[in-house]
Amino acid sequence: MNVLLGVGGGIAAYKAAELARALMEGGARVQVVMTAAAQEFVRPLTFAALTGRKVITDLFSSASGDATLSSAVEHIAVAQENGLFAVAPATADLLAKFANGLADDFLTTAYLAFTGPVILAPAMNTNMWLHPATRENVKRLRDRGHRIVEPEEGYLACGMTGAGRLASPDAIARAVLAEGNRRSDLEGETVLVTAGPTQEPIDPVRYLTNRSSGKMGYAIAEAARARGARVILVSGPVHIQAPRDVTLVPVRTANEMRAAVLDRLDKATIIVKSAAVADFHVSRPPEQKIKKTAARLTLELDPTPDILSELGRRKGDRLLIGFAAETENLNREAHRKLETKNCDMIVGNLVGGALGFDSDENEVVLALRTGETVPVERASKRAIADRIFDEALRLRQALHARQ
Ligand SMILES: Cc1cc2nc3c(=O)[nH]c(=O)nc-3n(C[C@H](O)[C@H](O)[C@H](O)COP(=O)(O)O)c2cc1C
């Protein structure tokens, strides 16, 4: 595993040397990139001696890189050569630059050119850490799917006591190495994800729909792709961008979603049905727009096909993961749905409050075929997506062991 280790200009920069060593002991090949401010605290020679590689210190000095990097556009080459991008200490300044896409030195430019997992270990004075600007930057970075290794509480070099001390190099190394292992654990899998709402026509210009934003399903697609899976994303109409490198199949109605999913079922090894499919559709929508009159209008609705049940009957040895949006009795309903639809996992979430449909965060329970219930605390939808796959792979092993 090739790790780009960025070192920012904070007092904790010296601890990054221990981190570099821990990463190498964990089997990683480490390329250190130091900001100009970091070099005020520690000399590049320390990292060069530890990693056995020249440290990158400057965007414009082509002589500063490793001999194997022949490209003159070194920040692009470095971004491509490394599978993980870790920064410790991540200064308030770096968090702000990453959050806003500034690129005025090697590390920030390489960040924009990097497409894999990012792990940031911030360290700073407590007031800097708690400042609304830093809070907003951290939230944006988390929402982008980056892993933040939270700073610890304790005595800080500035004399204050509080949150802001760099997490221990061992804890950061564990987080980086775990992310590296995750990166390939879905290789060889094809994950079929459904996302978003459906739209059921009332007439040519009106439709019935629901409040699903598609964010959860898109986060699942992104997580699966980041972990090496081939991803097919069957999506109802949403207003968000599809993740890179996934096959997007846009659909509108529940019937179209059913056809799109069943057509691709043979290819899938894992199916995640996070779409909020309409339960009813208008029986026979007229071909012409319904005219406004003073009379009461009654719509006749028929149930839509139950795609999850159909998948449950036809799933074979595929892992089938469904969603249950409930307004009460979450655990019981999630397990009931697991049984009746023959799923391997149901992701249950309470809707109606602040979390759920359009929010960037979620809080869920995972009901598993083994009978277990795993609560997942409030986190970004991207982080929850990773937890779903962590548990799905663990579940598959447990199910195989039973056979
Ligand atoms: C003695 C000293 C200690 C500093 N410690 C920190 C720190 O722990 N965290 C932080 O975010 N900034 C710290 N700073 C401020 C950064 O060095 C400054 O914001 C710098 O521009 C960061 O550059 P960089 O983000 O490119 O590394 C410190 C500054 C000084 C002078």
Ligand as a Chemical Component Dictionary entry (heavy atoms), coordinates in Angstrom:
data_LIG
# 
_chem_comp.id                   LIG 
_chem_comp.type                 NON-POLYMER 
_chem_comp.pdbx_formal_charge   0 
_chem_comp.three_letter_code    LIG 
# 
loop_
_chem_comp_atom.comp_id 
_chem_comp_atom.atom_id 
_chem_comp_atom.alt_atom_id 
_chem_comp_atom.type_symbol 
_chem_comp_atom.charge 
_chem_comp_atom.model_Cartn_x 
_chem_comp_atom.model_Cartn_y 
_chem_comp_atom.model_Cartn_z 
_chem_comp_atom.pdbx_ordinal 
LIG C1  C1  C 0 4.790  27.891 17.166 1  
LIG C2  C2  C 0 3.635  27.681 16.233 2  
LIG C3  C3  C 0 2.838  26.582 16.430 3  
LIG C4  C4  C 0 1.754  26.347 15.591 4  
LIG N1  N1  N 0 0.980  25.247 15.794 5  
LIG C5  C5  C 0 -0.098 25.030 15.024 6  
LIG C6  C6  C 0 -0.929 23.885 15.228 7  
LIG O1  O1  O 0 -0.677 23.047 16.085 8  
LIG N2  N2  N 0 -2.013 23.733 14.423 9  
LIG C7  C7  C 0 -2.318 24.633 13.458 10 
LIG O2  O2  O 0 -3.340 24.428 12.787 11 
LIG N3  N3  N 0 -1.544 25.700 13.227 12 
LIG C8  C8  C 0 -0.454 25.930 13.975 13 
LIG N4  N4  N 0 0.341  27.032 13.753 14 
LIG C9  C9  C 0 -0.011 27.940 12.656 15 
LIG C10 C10 C 0 0.459  27.369 11.299 16 
LIG O3  O3  O 0 1.842  27.113 11.329 17 
LIG C11 C11 C 0 0.090  28.330 10.197 18 
LIG O4  O4  O 0 -1.312 28.456 10.090 19 
LIG C12 C12 C 0 0.680  27.933 8.864  20 
LIG O5  O5  O 0 0.261  28.848 7.875  21 
LIG C13 C13 C 0 0.268  26.527 8.483  22 
LIG O6  O6  O 0 0.793  26.207 7.226  23 
LIG P1  P1  P 0 0.453  24.812 6.531  24 
LIG O7  O7  O 0 -0.984 24.581 6.745  25 
LIG O8  O8  O 0 0.780  25.037 5.077  26 
LIG O9  O9  O 0 1.325  23.788 7.115  27 
LIG C14 C14 C 0 1.445  27.253 14.552 28 
LIG C15 C15 C 0 2.283  28.370 14.370 29 
LIG C16 C16 C 0 3.354  28.578 15.190 30 
LIG C17 C17 C 0 4.229  29.776 14.959 31 
# 
loop_
_chem_comp_bond.comp_id 
_chem_comp_bond.atom_id_1 
_chem_comp_bond.atom_id_2 
_chem_comp_bond.value_order 
_chem_comp_bond.pdbx_ordinal 
LIG C1  C2  SING 1  
LIG C2  C3  SING 2  
LIG C2  C16 DOUB 3  
LIG C3  C4  DOUB 4  
LIG C4  N1  SING 5  
LIG C4  C14 SING 6  
LIG N1  C5  DOUB 7  
LIG C5  C6  SING 8  
LIG C5  C8  SING 9  
LIG C6  O1  DOUB 10 
LIG C6  N2  SING 11 
LIG N2  C7  SING 12 
LIG C7  O2  DOUB 13 
LIG C7  N3  SING 14 
LIG N3  C8  DOUB 15 
LIG C8  N4  SING 16 
LIG N4  C9  SING 17 
LIG N4  C14 SING 18 
LIG C9  C10 SING 19 
LIG C10 O3  SING 20 
LIG C10 C11 SING 21 
LIG C11 O4  SING 22 
LIG C11 C12 SING 23 
LIG C12 O5  SING 24 
LIG C12 C13 SING 25 
LIG C13 O6  SING 26 
LIG O6  P1  SING 27 
LIG P1  O7  DOUB 28 
LIG P1  O8  SING 29 
LIG P1  O9  SING 30 
LIG C14 C15 DOUB 31 
LIG C15 C16 SING 32 
LIG C16 C17 SING 33 
# 
